[in-house]
């Protein structure tokens, strides 16, 4: 478990794909052009929402370069989830990753980034 200040930099995502809804919509209506997504990142600690990035419109390769600083208590896991900011809620899931705090706190001192 981790208690303290967490500093997160959300950099970018590469090669995101259309959501399941967009794929079904293209197949149903015969639309040949792939609609790009309006991506944002949701930041969660142990399944509790902490923060989110801004939305980057119409891209499969969003670049955020945004910083987040928060105090956390007894945290076990950091979750980053990319969503498509849908016009009608709920927003569509795109991708995610879960990082145990144990992996973050026991890494090599020389290692600068954690992916």
N, C-alpha and C positions, 0 to 999 in steps of 0.2 A: 504494500500500500504506500501511497505517496501523499504527503501533506506539505503544502508550500505553494510557491508561485510557479505557475506554468506559463511559459512564453512559447507561442505557436506562430510560425510563419506559414501561411498557405500560399504556395508558389504558383503551381500550374497543374493542369491535367492535359494529357496528350492522347489523341485517338479515341475520344469518347464516341459512343454509338447512339443511334436513335433509340428512344424509349420503346418498350413493347407496344404502347398505345400508338405511337407514330408509325411503327412498322405495320400494325394491323390496319390503321387508317390508310396507309399507302396501298396495301393489298386490296382493301375493300373498294376504294375509289379509283384505283388504277393510276394513282399519281406516281409518275416516274422520278420526279425530283425529290431527293431526301431533304426534309426540313431539318435545319440545324436546331440545336437545343439552346435554351436560356439557362445556363448552368450556375449553380451556387453550391457552396459547401456548408453543411451543417456540422457543428462541432459538439460532440457529446462526451460527457464523463460518466461512466457506469450507467448508461441509458438515460441520463438526465441532460436535457438540452442546456448547453453553455453559451453558444454564440453561433453566428453564421456570417459568411462572407457576403459581399455584394453579388448581384446577378450580372453575369457576362452574357449579353444577348447574341444569339445566332452564331454559335461556334461549337465545334467538336474539340477545339484546342484552347480552352480558356486560360488566361493568365491573370492571376489576382495580385500576387505579391503584397498580401495584407497580413498585418500583425495583430495578434490577440494576446492579452495578458490577463490572467485570472488567478485568484486564490482558490485552491482545491483542498479538500480534507478527506483523508482515507480513500483516495482514488485508486482504482485497480486498472481500469482500461480507458484509453482514449479512442474514440470512434470518429472517423471523418467520413461523411456520406455526401455524395454529389447528387443533387436533385435537379430536375428540369422545372423551372418556375412556370407552372401551367396557368393558363388564363382562368381556368375553372378548377378550384381545389378538389381533391388533394394534389399536391405536386407529385411528379413522377420520379420514381427511383431510377438512378443511372448507374452508380457504382459506390462501393464503400471499402473501408479497411478498418481493422481493429488492431490497436497496438497496446499490449500490456505495459503498464508503467514500469514493471520489473525490467523489461527490455530496454526502456529508455534510461533508467537509472544505473544499470550495470553494463553499459557499453564502454568501449575503449575511449580513453581520454582524447586521443588524436582524432577520433571520428567526428566530423563536423555536422554532417547531415544524417538524418534517419528517415528512410523511405518506407 
